[in-house]
Amino acid sequence: MKKTIIIGASPNPARYSYRATKLLKEYKHTVIPVGIRKGQIDGENIILGLPIVDNIHTISLYVGYQRQAQYYNYIIDLKPKRLVFNPGTENKELYDLAKKAGIEVVEYCTLIMLNSGIY
């Protein structure tokens, strides 16, 4: 199982970050939803701020590039094995920083990755 942080988690069931959190749990992955609004997703509290978490396999982004700069150091410092840029979150600057830090970078959809068995 791959411990995953969802950056941009939302308590709104219509949002893809909400769906991804639920699907990760269904596939038995440990998921840490990080967002800017209080709430829950499938019984998991959305964490406000930048929690320090060990042994992160994947960070899945659901924050547009305009709001990502505040997460650059956080992402790099957590040293995940992989960073997933979901559609609409692509960002060359963060992509390059992550690659330089030795993080695998993927531009794909977490939901599709899970459902197709390539997560």
N, C-alpha and C positions, 0 to 999 in steps of 0.2 A: 504494500500500500504506500502511496506517495503523499506525504504531508504537504498540503497546499494552502497557500495564503491567497485569498481573493481580495485584491485591492480595488475598492469601488463597490463593495457589497451594499446592496439596497434591500430594505424590507418590503419593497414593492414587488409583488409576484409577477408583474408584467416585465420586469427587467431581466436581462440575460444573466446578470451577476447573481440574482436570486435563483434562477433556474440552474446555473452552474453549481452553486453551493448545494442545492438539493440533490443534483445528479451525482456530484462527488461523494456525498454521504451514501447514496444508494449503491454506489460502487465500492463502498467501504473504505474510502480514503479519509484521512483525518483532514478536516478543513477548518481554517481560521478565517472567518469573514471580517474584513477590516473596512470600515466606512466612515462617513461623516455624520450619519444620523443614527440615533438609537433605534433599536428594533431587534427583531429575531427573524431567523430563517430556519424553518424546520427544527425549532427548538434550540438553535445555536444563537447566542447573543452576538450582535454585531459589535465588534471592538472599535472604540473610538481611539484615535491616536495611532502610535506606531509601536505595537507590541514587539518585544524582543522574544524571538522564538528560535529554538535550536533545530538543527537537522531538517531544514526545509528542502523539499525536493523541487517544488514548482511554485512560482508566483504567477498568478493569472491576472492580467490587467483588464480592468473595466473602467478606466479613467482616461478621458481624452488627453491627447498630447499637451494641450494647453494647461492642464492641471498636474502634470506628472513631475515637474521639476522638484516639488517638495518631497517626492519619494525617491529620488535618485540615490542619495546616500543610504537611505534605509534599505533599498533593494540590494545595493552592492554589499553593504555591511552584513546582511543576512546570509550571503554566500549561497544562494539557492543553486541547485544543479541546472535549473531551467527557468526561463522567463517566457511566458506566452503573451504575445500581443494579440488580443482578440480583435476582430474587425472594428475599425474606427479608432484604434488606440496606437497605431503604428507611429514610431518616433525614431528617426535616424540617430539623434543625439543619444538617447537612452540605449538604443540598440548597440551603438558603438561602445558606449561605456560598459555595458554588460559583457559584450564579446571580449573587450580588453581585460575584464576581470575574470575571464575564464568561464563565464556562464553561457550555457547553450541558449540560443535565442530562436524562438519559433514564432512565425506570423501565421496564426491559424485560429480556429475556433475551439475552445475547450469543450463545448458541448458535442461538436462533431468528433473531436478526438476521442472522447469518452465512448460515444455511441458506436464508433467504428473500431474500437479496440486498440487504438494507437496511442492512448494516453500514457 
